[in-house]
Amino acid sequence: MLSLNRLEESKTHLLQALGIAREAGERSAEGIILGNLGEVLLRLHRLEEGKECLLRAIEICAIAIPSASGTFRGTLALLYATEGAFEKSFEVLEVGEPLVAIYPLEHGKFLCTKAKVYHLAEQPKETEIALEHAKAIATELNATEDSELEKAIAETRLFLSEKPS
């Protein structure tokens, strides 16, 4: 887990990169950077700013990089779930999943996020289905313990061990 200082440093660098991408007219880069900035802001508990960045990233990436749009939709769905807006969260997941489904690694990580959303919604069957699907993808990819997907699965298991609030 990144320390608060490292997250603030990441935010600073992302803001610099965002300025450069905009100056260069690189919409694809702008979308990715906005999404990453949104994720960092969420980790800094700056929820409204993070949500705003994610929404702008999704809008840009929907045209430029649909799979990234799907990934950021997963993050947005988890944010909505933490706010108790489960129907909205499920709608965002439904739109996002097909966008990442053709990329096994991204799909597996998306499914981990989906499991967290369902856990927060206190839907254990759907939680387990999503996590099992992620684990099946990890097996298909021969993912090692230090791979992005196995780390996401381990983090999801830890998240699931906590009671929803």
DSSP file (Angstrom, degrees, kcal/mol; ACC not computed):
  #  RESIDUE AA STRUCTURE BP1 BP2  ACC     N-H-->O    O-->H-N    N-H-->O    O-->H-N    TCO  KAPPA ALPHA  PHI   PSI    X-CA   Y-CA   Z-CA
    1    1 A M              0   0    0      0, 0.0     2,-0.2     0, 0.0     0, 0.0   0.000 360.0 360.0 360.0 135.7    0.0    0.0    0.0
    2    2 A L        -     0   0    0      1,-0.1     2,-0.0     2,-0.1     0, 0.0  -0.480 360.0-120.1 -75.2 141.8    1.3    3.4   -0.9
    3    3 A S     >  -     0   0    0     -2,-0.2     4,-2.3     1,-0.1     5,-0.2  -0.304  27.7-106.1 -73.4 164.8    2.0    5.9    1.8
    4    4 A L  H  > S+     0   0    0      1,-0.2     4,-2.4     2,-0.2     5,-0.2   0.892 122.0  52.7 -58.1 -41.5    0.2    9.2    2.0
    5    5 A N  H  > S+     0   0    0      1,-0.2     4,-2.3     2,-0.2    -1,-0.2   0.906 109.2  48.6 -62.6 -41.6    3.3   11.0    0.8
    6    6 A R  H  > S+     0   0    0      2,-0.2     4,-2.5     1,-0.2    -1,-0.2   0.873 110.9  50.9 -68.1 -36.8    3.7    8.7   -2.2
    7    7 A L  H  X S+     0   0    0     -4,-2.3     4,-2.5     2,-0.2    -2,-0.2   0.916 110.7  48.4 -65.7 -42.5    0.1    9.2   -3.1
    8    8 A E  H  X S+     0   0    0     -4,-2.4     4,-2.2     2,-0.2    -2,-0.2   0.897 111.9  50.2 -63.0 -39.8    0.5   13.0   -2.9
    9    9 A E  H  X S+     0   0    0     -4,-2.3     4,-2.3     2,-0.2    -2,-0.2   0.908 110.0  50.4 -64.0 -42.3    3.6   12.6   -5.1
   10   10 A S  H  X S+     0   0    0     -4,-2.5     4,-2.7     1,-0.2    -2,-0.2   0.918 109.0  51.9 -60.3 -44.0    1.7   10.5   -7.6
   11   11 A K  H  X S+     0   0    0     -4,-2.5     4,-2.4     1,-0.2    -2,-0.2   0.922 109.0  50.2 -59.8 -45.2   -1.0   13.1   -7.7
   12   12 A T  H  X S+     0   0    0     -4,-2.2     4,-1.9     1,-0.2    -1,-0.2   0.925 112.9  45.8 -59.3 -46.4    1.5   15.9   -8.4
   13   13 A H  H  X S+     0   0    0     -4,-2.3     4,-2.7     1,-0.2    -1,-0.2   0.886 111.7  51.6 -66.3 -38.8    3.1   13.9  -11.2
   14   14 A L  H  X S+     0   0    0     -4,-2.7     4,-2.6     2,-0.2    -1,-0.2   0.894 108.2  51.5 -65.6 -39.2   -0.3   13.0  -12.7
   15   15 A L  H  X S+     0   0    0     -4,-2.4     4,-1.9     2,-0.2    -1,-0.2   0.894 111.3  48.2 -63.8 -38.9   -1.3   16.6  -12.7
   16   16 A Q  H  X S+     0   0    0     -4,-1.9     4,-2.0     2,-0.2    -2,-0.2   0.934 112.8  47.7 -64.3 -45.6    1.9   17.5  -14.5
   17   17 A A  H  X S+     0   0    0     -4,-2.7     4,-2.8     1,-0.2    -2,-0.2   0.876 108.6  55.4 -63.5 -37.5    1.4   14.7  -17.1
   18   18 A L  H  X S+     0   0    0     -4,-2.6     4,-2.5     1,-0.2    -1,-0.2   0.916 106.9  49.9 -61.9 -43.9   -2.2   15.9  -17.5
   19   19 A G  H  X S+     0   0    0     -4,-1.9     4,-2.4     2,-0.2    -1,-0.2   0.903 112.4  47.6 -60.5 -41.9   -1.1   19.4  -18.4
   20   20 A I  H  X S+     0   0    0     -4,-2.0     4,-2.3     2,-0.2    -2,-0.2   0.924 111.3  50.0 -66.4 -44.9    1.4   18.0  -20.9
   21   21 A A  H  X>S+     0   0    0     -4,-2.8     5,-2.6     1,-0.2     4,-0.6   0.914 113.3  46.3 -61.1 -43.1   -1.2   15.6  -22.5
   22   22 A R  H ><5S+     0   0    0     -4,-2.5     3,-0.8     1,-0.2    -1,-0.2   0.920 111.5  51.1 -65.8 -43.2   -3.6   18.5  -22.9
   23   23 A E  H 3<5S+     0   0    0     -4,-2.4    -1,-0.2     1,-0.3    -2,-0.2   0.868 113.4  45.7 -61.1 -36.8   -1.0   20.8  -24.3
   24   24 A A  H 3<5S-     0   0    0     -4,-2.3    -1,-0.3    -5,-0.1    -2,-0.2   0.539 111.5-121.9 -84.0  -7.4    0.0   18.2  -26.8
   25   25 A G  T <<5 +     0   0    0     -3,-0.8     2,-1.3    -4,-0.6    -3,-0.2   0.782  56.9 154.4  71.9  26.5   -3.7   17.4  -27.7
   26   26 A E     >< +     0   0    0     -5,-2.6     4,-2.5    -6,-0.2    -1,-0.2  -0.694  15.6 175.8 -91.4  88.1   -3.3   13.8  -26.7
   27   27 A R  H  > S+     0   0    0     -2,-1.3     4,-2.6     1,-0.2    -1,-0.2   0.882  77.4  53.8 -63.0 -40.3   -6.9   12.8  -25.8
   28   28 A S  H  > S+     0   0    0      1,-0.2     4,-2.2     2,-0.2    -1,-0.2   0.947 112.2  44.3 -59.8 -48.2   -6.1    9.1  -25.2
   29   29 A A  H  > S+     0   0    0      1,-0.2     4,-2.9     2,-0.2     5,-0.2   0.904 111.3  54.8 -62.5 -41.2   -3.3   10.0  -22.8
   30   30 A E  H  X S+     0   0    0     -4,-2.5     4,-2.6     1,-0.2    -1,-0.2   0.916 108.4  48.9 -58.3 -43.9   -5.5   12.6  -21.1
   31   31 A G  H  X S+     0   0    0     -4,-2.6     4,-2.2     2,-0.2    -2,-0.2   0.930 113.4  45.4 -62.4 -46.6   -8.2   10.0  -20.5
   32   32 A I  H  X S+     0   0    0     -4,-2.2     4,-2.6     2,-0.2     5,-0.2   0.927 114.4  48.5 -63.5 -44.9   -5.8    7.5  -19.0
   33   33 A I  H  X S+     0   0    0     -4,-2.9     4,-2.9     1,-0.2     5,-0.2   0.915 110.4  51.2 -63.9 -42.7   -4.2   10.1  -16.8
   34   34 A L  H  X S+     0   0    0     -4,-2.6     4,-2.6    -5,-0.2    -1,-0.2   0.912 111.2  48.8 -60.1 -42.0   -7.5   11.4  -15.6
   35   35 A G  H  X S+     0   0    0     -4,-2.2     4,-2.1     2,-0.2    -2,-0.2   0.925 113.2  46.0 -63.9 -44.5   -8.6    7.9  -14.7
   36   36 A N  H  X S+     0   0    0     -4,-2.6     4,-2.2     2,-0.2    -2,-0.2   0.893 112.4  51.3 -65.0 -39.1   -5.4    7.2  -12.8
   37   37 A L  H  X S+     0   0    0     -4,-2.9     4,-2.9    -5,-0.2    -2,-0.2   0.911 108.0  53.1 -63.1 -41.9   -5.7   10.6  -11.1
   38   38 A G  H  X S+     0   0    0     -4,-2.6     4,-2.1     1,-0.2    -2,-0.2   0.909 108.6  49.4 -58.6 -42.9   -9.2    9.7  -10.1
   39   39 A E  H  X S+     0   0    0     -4,-2.1     4,-1.9     2,-0.2    -1,-0.2   0.907 111.9  48.1 -64.4 -41.2   -8.0    6.5   -8.6
   40   40 A V  H  X S+     0   0    0     -4,-2.2     4,-1.4     1,-0.2    -2,-0.2   0.927 110.4  51.8 -64.2 -44.6   -5.3    8.3   -6.6
   41   41 A L  H  <>S+     0   0    0     -4,-2.9     5,-2.9     1,-0.2    -1,-0.2   0.881 107.5  52.8 -61.0 -37.7   -7.7   10.9   -5.4
   42   42 A L  H ><5S+     0   0    0     -4,-2.1     3,-1.8     1,-0.2    -1,-0.2   0.916 107.2  51.4 -63.2 -41.7  -10.0    8.2   -4.2
   43   43 A R  H 3<5S+     0   0    0     -4,-1.9    -1,-0.2     1,-0.3    -2,-0.2   0.766 107.3  53.8 -66.8 -23.5   -7.2    6.6   -2.2
   44   44 A L  T 3<5S-     0   0    0     -4,-1.4    -1,-0.3    -5,-0.1    -2,-0.2   0.352 119.5-115.5 -87.9   5.3   -6.6   10.1   -0.7
   45   45 A H  T < 5S+     0   0    0     -3,-1.8     2,-0.9     1,-0.2    -3,-0.2   0.767  76.2 133.6  64.8  28.5  -10.2   10.1    0.3
   46   46 A R     >< +     0   0    0     -5,-2.9     4,-2.5     1,-0.2     5,-0.2  -0.660  28.3 168.5-102.7  72.6  -11.0   13.1   -2.0
   47   47 A L  H  >  +     0   0    0     -2,-0.9     4,-2.8     1,-0.2     5,-0.2   0.860  65.0  47.7 -63.5 -45.6  -14.1   11.3   -3.2
   48   48 A E  H  > S+     0   0    0      2,-0.2     4,-2.4     1,-0.2    -1,-0.2   0.922 115.4  45.8 -65.4 -42.9  -15.8   14.1   -5.2
   49   49 A E  H  > S+     0   0    0      2,-0.2     4,-2.3     1,-0.2    -2,-0.2   0.914 114.2  49.5 -63.9 -41.8  -12.7   15.1   -7.0
   50   50 A G  H  X S+     0   0    0     -4,-2.5     4,-2.4     2,-0.2    -2,-0.2   0.912 110.7  49.5 -63.1 -43.1  -11.9   11.5   -7.7
   51   51 A K  H  X S+     0   0    0     -4,-2.8     4,-2.7     2,-0.2    -1,-0.2   0.916 109.6  52.0 -61.9 -43.6  -15.4   10.8   -9.0
   52   52 A E  H  X S+     0   0    0     -4,-2.4     4,-2.1     1,-0.2    -2,-0.2   0.919 111.0  47.3 -60.0 -44.8  -15.2   13.9  -11.3
   53   53 A C  H  X S+     0   0    0     -4,-2.3     4,-2.6     2,-0.2    -1,-0.2   0.912 112.0  50.2 -63.7 -42.5  -11.9   12.7  -12.8
   54   54 A L  H  X S+     0   0    0     -4,-2.4     4,-2.8     2,-0.2     5,-0.2   0.920 109.7  50.4 -63.0 -43.3  -13.2    9.2  -13.3
   55   55 A L  H  X S+     0   0    0     -4,-2.7     4,-2.0     1,-0.2    -1,-0.2   0.905 113.2  45.6 -62.3 -41.0  -16.4   10.5  -15.1
   56   56 A R  H  X S+     0   0    0     -4,-2.1     4,-2.3    -5,-0.2    -1,-0.2   0.899 113.0  50.8 -68.0 -40.0  -14.2   12.7  -17.4
   57   57 A A  H  X S+     0   0    0     -4,-2.6     4,-3.3     2,-0.2     5,-0.3   0.917 109.9  49.7 -62.5 -43.6  -11.8    9.8  -18.0
   58   58 A I  H  X S+     0   0    0     -4,-2.8     4,-2.1     1,-0.2    -1,-0.2   0.912 110.1  51.3 -62.2 -42.5  -14.7    7.4  -18.9
   59   59 A E  H  X S+     0   0    0     -4,-2.0     4,-0.5    -5,-0.2    -1,-0.2   0.927 116.6  39.4 -60.9 -46.1  -16.2   10.0  -21.3
   60   60 A I  H >X S+     0   0    0     -4,-2.3     4,-2.3     1,-0.2     3,-1.1   0.939 117.9  47.3 -69.8 -47.5  -12.8   10.4  -23.1
   61   61 A C  H 3X S+     0   0    0     -4,-3.3     4,-1.4     1,-0.3     8,-0.4   0.749  95.1  73.9 -70.6 -23.7  -11.8    6.8  -23.0
   62   62 A A  H 3< S+     0   0    0     -4,-2.1    -1,-0.3    -5,-0.3    -2,-0.2   0.847 114.1  26.3 -56.3 -32.2  -15.3    5.6  -24.2
   63   63 A I  H << S+     0   0    0     -3,-1.1    -2,-0.2    -4,-0.5    -1,-0.2   0.857 132.5  35.3 -94.7 -46.9  -14.2    6.9  -27.6
   64   64 A A  H  < S+     0   0    0     -4,-2.3    -3,-0.2     1,-0.2    -2,-0.2   0.900 136.2   5.3 -80.8 -43.6  -10.4    6.7  -27.5
   65   65 A I    >X  -     0   0    0     -4,-1.4     4,-1.8    -5,-0.2     3,-0.9  -0.680  62.5-175.2-145.9  82.4   -9.7    3.5  -25.5
   66   66 A P  H 3> S+     0   0    0      0, 0.0     4,-2.1     0, 0.0     5,-0.1   0.828  83.9  57.0 -54.3 -36.8  -12.9    1.6  -24.6
   67   67 A S  H 3> S+     0   0    0      1,-0.2     4,-2.1     2,-0.2     5,-0.1   0.894 106.7  49.6 -64.4 -37.1  -11.2   -1.0  -22.5
   68   68 A A  H <> S+     0   0    0     -3,-0.9     4,-2.8     2,-0.2     5,-0.2   0.889 106.8  56.0 -66.1 -37.7   -9.8    1.8  -20.2
   69   69 A S  H  X S+     0   0    0     -4,-1.8     4,-1.8    -8,-0.4    -2,-0.2   0.912 107.6  49.7 -57.4 -42.0  -13.3    3.2  -20.0
   70   70 A G  H  X S+     0   0    0     -4,-2.1     4,-1.6     2,-0.2    -2,-0.2   0.913 109.6  50.1 -63.5 -43.7  -14.4   -0.2  -18.7
   71   71 A T  H  X S+     0   0    0     -4,-2.1     4,-1.5     1,-0.2     3,-0.3   0.934 111.9  46.9 -60.9 -46.8  -11.6   -0.3  -16.1
   72   72 A F  H  X S+     0   0    0     -4,-2.8     4,-2.3     1,-0.2    -1,-0.2   0.813 106.2  59.6 -68.4 -28.2  -12.4    3.1  -14.8
   73   73 A R  H  X S+     0   0    0     -4,-1.8     4,-2.7    -5,-0.2    -1,-0.2   0.875 101.7  55.1 -64.3 -36.4  -16.1    2.1  -14.7
   74   74 A G  H  X S+     0   0    0     -4,-1.6     4,-2.0    -3,-0.3    -2,-0.2   0.931 108.8  46.5 -60.5 -45.1  -15.2   -0.6  -12.3
   75   75 A T  H  X S+     0   0    0     -4,-1.5     4,-2.0     1,-0.2    -2,-0.2   0.911 112.7  49.8 -62.9 -42.7  -13.5    1.9  -10.0
   76   76 A L  H  X S+     0   0    0     -4,-2.3     4,-2.7     1,-0.2    -2,-0.2   0.896 107.9  54.0 -63.4 -40.3  -16.5    4.2  -10.3
   77   77 A A  H  X S+     0   0    0     -4,-2.7     4,-2.3     1,-0.2    -1,-0.2   0.903 107.7  50.1 -60.7 -41.3  -18.9    1.3   -9.5
   78   78 A L  H  X S+     0   0    0     -4,-2.0     4,-2.2     2,-0.2    -1,-0.2   0.897 109.6  51.3 -65.5 -39.4  -16.9    0.5   -6.3
   79   79 A L  H  X S+     0   0    0     -4,-2.0     4,-1.3     2,-0.2    -2,-0.2   0.944 110.1  48.8 -61.1 -47.4  -17.1    4.2   -5.3
   80   80 A Y  H  <>S+     0   0    0     -4,-2.7     5,-2.5     1,-0.2     4,-0.3   0.898 109.9  52.7 -59.3 -39.6  -20.9    4.2   -5.8
   81   81 A A  H ><5S+     0   0    0     -4,-2.3     3,-1.4     1,-0.2    -1,-0.2   0.891 105.2  53.6 -64.5 -38.7  -21.1    1.0   -3.8
   82   82 A T  H 3<5S+     0   0    0     -4,-2.2    -1,-0.2     1,-0.3    -2,-0.2   0.782 108.5  51.2 -66.7 -23.6  -19.2    2.6   -0.9
   83   83 A E  T 3<5S-     0   0    0     -4,-1.3    -1,-0.3    -3,-0.3    -2,-0.2   0.482 120.5-112.4 -87.3  -3.9  -21.8    5.4   -1.0
   84   84 A G  T < 5S+     0   0    0     -3,-1.4     2,-1.5    -4,-0.3     3,-0.2   0.549  78.2 131.2  84.9   7.5  -24.6    2.8   -0.9
   85   85 A A     >< +     0   0    0     -5,-2.5     4,-2.1     1,-0.2    -1,-0.1  -0.547  23.1 158.7 -91.3  69.9  -25.8    3.5   -4.4
   86   86 A F  H  >  +     0   0    0     -2,-1.5     4,-3.0     2,-0.2     5,-0.2   0.874  65.4  52.9 -68.8 -40.7  -25.9   -0.1   -5.4
   87   87 A E  H  > S+     0   0    0     -3,-0.2     4,-2.2     1,-0.2    -1,-0.2   0.933 112.7  46.1 -60.7 -44.1  -28.3    0.1   -8.4
   88   88 A K  H  > S+     0   0    0      1,-0.2     4,-2.2     2,-0.2    -1,-0.2   0.910 112.4  52.1 -61.7 -42.3  -26.1    2.7   -9.9
   89   89 A S  H  X S+     0   0    0     -4,-2.1     4,-2.3     1,-0.2    -2,-0.2   0.915 109.1  48.6 -60.6 -45.5  -23.1    0.6   -9.2
   90   90 A F  H  X S+     0   0    0     -4,-3.0     4,-2.4     1,-0.2    -1,-0.2   0.881 109.8  52.8 -64.7 -37.8  -24.5   -2.5  -10.8
   91   91 A E  H  X S+     0   0    0     -4,-2.2     4,-1.7    -5,-0.2    -1,-0.2   0.914 109.5  48.4 -63.0 -42.7  -25.5   -0.4  -13.9
   92   92 A V  H  X S+     0   0    0     -4,-2.2     4,-2.4     1,-0.2    -2,-0.2   0.903 111.7  50.0 -65.7 -41.1  -21.9    0.9  -14.2
   93   93 A L  H  X S+     0   0    0     -4,-2.3     4,-2.7     1,-0.2    -2,-0.2   0.917 107.3  54.9 -61.2 -43.1  -20.5   -2.7  -13.9
   94   94 A E  H  < S+     0   0    0     -4,-2.4    -1,-0.2     1,-0.2    -2,-0.2   0.867 113.2  41.0 -61.2 -37.9  -22.9   -4.0  -16.5
   95   95 A V  H  < S+     0   0    0     -4,-1.7     4,-0.5    -5,-0.1    -1,-0.2   0.874 117.7  48.3 -76.1 -38.1  -21.7   -1.4  -19.0
   96   96 A G  H >X S+     0   0    0     -4,-2.4     4,-0.9    -5,-0.2     3,-0.8   0.857  96.9  66.5 -74.7 -37.1  -18.0   -1.7  -18.1
   97   97 A E  H >X S+     0   0    0     -4,-2.7     4,-1.5     1,-0.3     3,-1.2   0.899  97.5  51.6 -59.7 -45.8  -17.5   -5.5  -18.1
   98   98 A P  H 34 S+     0   0    0      0, 0.0     4,-0.4     0, 0.0    -1,-0.3   0.805 104.2  61.1 -61.2 -24.8  -18.0   -6.1  -21.8
   99   99 A L  H <4 S+     0   0    0     -3,-0.8    -2,-0.2    -4,-0.5   -29,-0.1   0.766 115.6  30.8 -72.0 -25.1  -15.4   -3.4  -22.5
  100  100 A V  H X< S+     0   0    0     -3,-1.2     3,-2.2    -4,-0.9     7,-0.5   0.531  93.1  95.5-106.2  -9.9  -12.7   -5.3  -20.6
  101  101 A A  T 3< S+     0   0    0     -4,-1.5    -2,-0.1     1,-0.3    -1,-0.1   0.758  79.0  57.7 -59.0 -28.4  -13.8   -8.9  -21.3
  102  102 A I  T 3  S+     0   0    0     -4,-0.4    -1,-0.3     1,-0.2    -2,-0.1   0.566  97.8  67.4 -81.5  -5.2  -11.6   -9.4  -24.3
  103  103 A Y  S <> S-     0   0    0     -3,-2.2     4,-3.0     1,-0.2     5,-0.3  -0.884  72.3-161.6-113.9  97.9   -8.5   -8.6  -22.2
  104  104 A P  H  > S+     0   0    0      0, 0.0     4,-2.8     0, 0.0     5,-0.2   0.848  86.8  48.5 -52.2 -44.6   -8.1  -11.5  -19.7
  105  105 A L  H  > S+     0   0    0      1,-0.2     4,-2.1     2,-0.2     5,-0.2   0.956 116.5  42.4 -62.2 -49.2   -5.8   -9.7  -17.3
  106  106 A E  H  > S+     0   0    0      1,-0.2     4,-2.4     2,-0.2    -1,-0.2   0.874 114.0  52.7 -64.9 -36.6   -8.0   -6.5  -17.2
  107  107 A H  H  X S+     0   0    0     -4,-3.0     4,-2.6    -7,-0.5    -1,-0.2   0.919 107.7  51.3 -64.6 -42.7  -11.1   -8.7  -17.0
  108  108 A G  H  X S+     0   0    0     -4,-2.8     4,-1.4    -5,-0.3    -2,-0.2   0.917 112.2  45.6 -60.4 -43.7   -9.7  -10.6  -14.0
  109  109 A K  H  X S+     0   0    0     -4,-2.1     4,-1.8     1,-0.2    -1,-0.2   0.887 111.2  53.4 -67.2 -37.9   -8.9   -7.4  -12.2
  110  110 A F  H  X S+     0   0    0     -4,-2.4     4,-2.7     1,-0.2    -2,-0.2   0.907 105.8  54.1 -60.9 -42.0  -12.4   -6.0  -13.1
  111  111 A L  H  X S+     0   0    0     -4,-2.6     4,-2.3     1,-0.2    -1,-0.2   0.835 104.0  55.3 -64.1 -32.2  -14.0   -9.1  -11.6
  112  112 A C  H  X S+     0   0    0     -4,-1.4     4,-1.7     2,-0.2    -1,-0.2   0.919 109.8  46.2 -64.3 -42.7  -12.1   -8.5   -8.4
  113  113 A T  H  X S+     0   0    0     -4,-1.8     4,-2.2     1,-0.2    -2,-0.2   0.915 110.5  53.5 -63.8 -42.2  -13.6   -5.1   -8.2
  114  114 A K  H  X S+     0   0    0     -4,-2.7     4,-2.5     1,-0.2    -2,-0.2   0.891 105.6  53.9 -59.9 -40.1  -17.0   -6.5   -9.1
  115  115 A A  H  X S+     0   0    0     -4,-2.3     4,-2.1     1,-0.2    -1,-0.2   0.893 107.8  50.6 -61.4 -39.5  -16.6   -9.0   -6.2
  116  116 A K  H  X S+     0   0    0     -4,-1.7     4,-2.5     2,-0.2    -2,-0.2   0.907 108.8  51.3 -64.6 -41.5  -16.0   -6.1   -3.8
  117  117 A V  H  X S+     0   0    0     -4,-2.2     4,-1.8     1,-0.2    -2,-0.2   0.945 112.2  45.7 -60.3 -48.4  -19.1   -4.3   -5.1
  118  118 A Y  H  <>S+     0   0    0     -4,-2.5     5,-2.6     1,-0.2    -1,-0.2   0.849 110.2  54.9 -66.2 -32.8  -21.3   -7.3   -4.5
  119  119 A H  H ><5S+     0   0    0     -4,-2.1     3,-1.6     1,-0.2    -1,-0.2   0.938 108.3  48.0 -63.2 -46.1  -19.7   -7.8   -1.1
  120  120 A L  H 3<5S+     0   0    0     -4,-2.5    -2,-0.2     1,-0.3    -1,-0.2   0.840 109.9  52.9 -63.0 -31.7  -20.6   -4.3   -0.1
  121  121 A A  T 3<5S-     0   0    0     -4,-1.8    -1,-0.3    -5,-0.2    -2,-0.2   0.418 115.7-120.4 -82.1   2.6  -24.1   -4.9   -1.4
  122  122 A E  T < 5 +     0   0    0     -3,-1.6    -3,-0.2     1,-0.2    -2,-0.1   0.926  68.0 138.5  56.2  50.1  -24.2   -8.0    0.8
  123  123 A Q     >< +     0   0    0     -5,-2.6     4,-2.1     1,-0.1    -1,-0.2  -0.761  24.5 176.1-121.0  81.2  -24.8  -10.4   -2.1
  124  124 A P  H  > S+     0   0    0      0, 0.0     4,-2.5     0, 0.0     5,-0.2   0.819  74.3  55.2 -62.0 -35.2  -22.5  -13.3   -1.2
  125  125 A K  H  > S+     0   0    0      2,-0.2     4,-2.3     1,-0.2     5,-0.1   0.950 112.5  42.2 -63.7 -48.1  -23.4  -15.6   -4.1
  126  126 A E  H  > S+     0   0    0      2,-0.2     4,-2.3     1,-0.2    -1,-0.2   0.854 112.5  55.8 -66.6 -35.0  -22.6  -12.9   -6.7
  127  127 A T  H  X S+     0   0    0     -4,-2.1     4,-2.3    -9,-0.2    -2,-0.2   0.951 110.2  44.6 -59.2 -50.2  -19.4  -12.0   -4.8
  128  128 A E  H  X S+     0   0    0     -4,-2.5     4,-2.8     1,-0.2     5,-0.2   0.886 110.9  53.7 -64.5 -40.7  -18.2  -15.6   -4.9
  129  129 A I  H  X S+     0   0    0     -4,-2.3     4,-2.2     2,-0.2    -1,-0.2   0.934 110.7  46.6 -60.2 -46.6  -19.1  -16.0   -8.6
  130  130 A A  H  X S+     0   0    0     -4,-2.3     4,-2.0     2,-0.2    -2,-0.2   0.921 114.7  46.2 -63.3 -44.5  -17.1  -12.9   -9.5
  131  131 A L  H  X S+     0   0    0     -4,-2.3     4,-2.5     2,-0.2    -2,-0.2   0.911 112.0  50.7 -66.6 -41.8  -14.1  -14.0   -7.5
  132  132 A E  H  X S+     0   0    0     -4,-2.8     4,-2.2     1,-0.2    -1,-0.2   0.886 109.4  51.5 -62.8 -38.0  -14.2  -17.5   -8.8
  133  133 A H  H  X S+     0   0    0     -4,-2.2     4,-2.0    -5,-0.2    -1,-0.2   0.905 109.7  49.9 -64.3 -41.6  -14.3  -16.2  -12.4
  134  134 A A  H  X S+     0   0    0     -4,-2.0     4,-2.2     1,-0.2    -2,-0.2   0.907 110.6  49.7 -62.2 -42.1  -11.2  -14.0  -11.6
  135  135 A K  H  X S+     0   0    0     -4,-2.5     4,-2.1     1,-0.2    -2,-0.2   0.871 108.1  53.5 -66.5 -35.9   -9.4  -17.0  -10.2
  136  136 A A  H  X S+     0   0    0     -4,-2.2     4,-2.4     2,-0.2    -1,-0.2   0.899 108.8  49.1 -64.0 -40.3  -10.2  -19.1  -13.3
  137  137 A I  H  X S+     0   0    0     -4,-2.0     4,-2.3     2,-0.2    -2,-0.2   0.914 108.7  53.2 -64.6 -42.2   -8.8  -16.4  -15.5
  138  138 A A  H  <>S+     0   0    0     -4,-2.2     5,-2.8     1,-0.2     4,-0.3   0.897 109.7  48.8 -59.5 -40.0   -5.6  -16.3  -13.3
  139  139 A T  H ><5S+     0   0    0     -4,-2.1     3,-1.3     1,-0.2    -2,-0.2   0.934 110.3  50.4 -64.4 -46.3   -5.3  -20.1  -13.8
  140  140 A E  H 3<5S+     0   0    0     -4,-2.4    -2,-0.2     1,-0.3    -1,-0.2   0.860 113.3  46.2 -59.1 -36.4   -5.8  -19.7  -17.6
  141  141 A L  T 3<5S-     0   0    0     -4,-2.3    -1,-0.3    -5,-0.2    -2,-0.2   0.468 107.3-126.9 -84.5  -1.8   -3.1  -17.0  -17.6
  142  142 A N  T < 5 -     0   0    0     -3,-1.3    -3,-0.2    -4,-0.3    -2,-0.1   0.911  39.4-165.8  52.6  43.3   -0.7  -19.1  -15.4
  143  143 A A      < -     0   0    0     -5,-2.8    -1,-0.2    -6,-0.2     2,-0.1  -0.364   8.1-137.9 -64.9 133.5   -0.5  -16.1  -13.2
  144  144 A T    >   -     0   0    0     -3,-0.1     3,-2.1    -2,-0.1     6,-0.4  -0.445  28.0-100.1 -87.4 166.6    2.2  -16.2  -10.6
  145  145 A E  T 3  S+     0   0    0      1,-0.3    -1,-0.1    -2,-0.1    -2,-0.1   0.799 123.6  48.0 -57.3 -31.2    1.9  -15.1   -7.1
  146  146 A D  T 3  S+     0   0    0      4,-0.1    -1,-0.3     5,-0.0     2,-0.1   0.307  87.8 115.1 -95.7  10.3    3.5  -11.7   -7.8
  147  147 A S  S <> S-     0   0    0     -3,-2.1     4,-2.3     1,-0.1     5,-0.2  -0.351  79.2-112.3 -75.0 160.0    1.4  -11.0  -10.9
  148  148 A E  H  > S+     0   0    0      1,-0.2     4,-2.2     2,-0.2     5,-0.1   0.902 116.8  49.0 -57.1 -42.4   -1.0   -8.1  -11.0
  149  149 A L  H  > S+     0   0    0      2,-0.2     4,-2.6     1,-0.2    -1,-0.2   0.929 110.4  47.6 -69.5 -44.7   -4.0  -10.4  -11.1
  150  150 A E  H  > S+     0   0    0     -6,-0.4     4,-2.5     1,-0.2    -1,-0.2   0.877 112.3  51.2 -64.4 -35.1   -2.9  -12.6   -8.2
  151  151 A K  H  X S+     0   0    0     -4,-2.3     4,-2.5     2,-0.2    -1,-0.2   0.904 110.2  49.4 -65.7 -39.9   -2.2   -9.5   -6.2
  152  152 A A  H  X S+     0   0    0     -4,-2.2     4,-2.2    -5,-0.2    -2,-0.2   0.901 111.3  49.3 -64.6 -40.2   -5.7   -8.2   -7.0
  153  153 A I  H  X S+     0   0    0     -4,-2.6     4,-2.6     2,-0.2    -2,-0.2   0.927 111.7  48.2 -64.3 -44.9   -7.2  -11.5   -6.0
  154  154 A A  H  X S+     0   0    0     -4,-2.5     4,-2.0     1,-0.2    -2,-0.2   0.913 112.7  48.3 -62.4 -42.6   -5.3  -11.5   -2.7
  155  155 A E  H  X S+     0   0    0     -4,-2.5     4,-2.3     1,-0.2    -1,-0.2   0.875 111.1  51.3 -65.2 -36.6   -6.3   -7.9   -2.0
  156  156 A T  H  X S+     0   0    0     -4,-2.2     4,-2.8     2,-0.2    -2,-0.2   0.914 106.9  52.7 -67.2 -42.7   -9.9   -8.8   -2.8
  157  157 A R  H  X S+     0   0    0     -4,-2.6     4,-1.1     2,-0.2    -2,-0.2   0.910 110.3  48.6 -58.3 -41.7   -9.9  -11.8   -0.4
  158  158 A L  H >< S+     0   0    0     -4,-2.0     3,-0.6     1,-0.2     4,-0.4   0.930 111.5  49.4 -63.1 -45.3   -8.6   -9.4    2.3
  159  159 A F  H >< S+     0   0    0     -4,-2.3     3,-1.3     1,-0.2    -2,-0.2   0.896 109.2  52.6 -59.2 -41.9  -11.4   -6.9    1.5
  160  160 A L  H 3< S+     0   0    0     -4,-2.8    -1,-0.2     1,-0.3    -2,-0.2   0.711  97.1  66.3 -70.7 -19.7  -14.0   -9.7    1.6
  161  161 A S  T << S+     0   0    0     -4,-1.1     2,-0.3    -3,-0.6    -1,-0.3   0.657  89.9  82.3 -75.6 -12.7  -12.8  -10.8    5.0
  162  162 A E  S <  S-     0   0    0     -3,-1.3     3,-0.0    -4,-0.4     0, 0.0  -0.693  89.2-113.8 -91.3 143.9  -14.1   -7.4    6.4
  163  163 A K        -     0   0    0     -2,-0.3    -2,-0.1     1,-0.1   -43,-0.1  -0.542  35.5-107.7 -73.0 138.7  -17.8   -7.0    7.2
  164  164 A P              0   0    0      0, 0.0    -1,-0.1     0, 0.0   -44,-0.1  -0.393 360.0 360.0 -62.6 144.8  -19.6   -4.5    4.9
  165  165 A S              0   0    0     -3,-0.0   -45,-0.1    -2,-0.0    -2,-0.0   0.458 360.0 360.0 -94.8 360.0  -20.4   -1.3    6.8
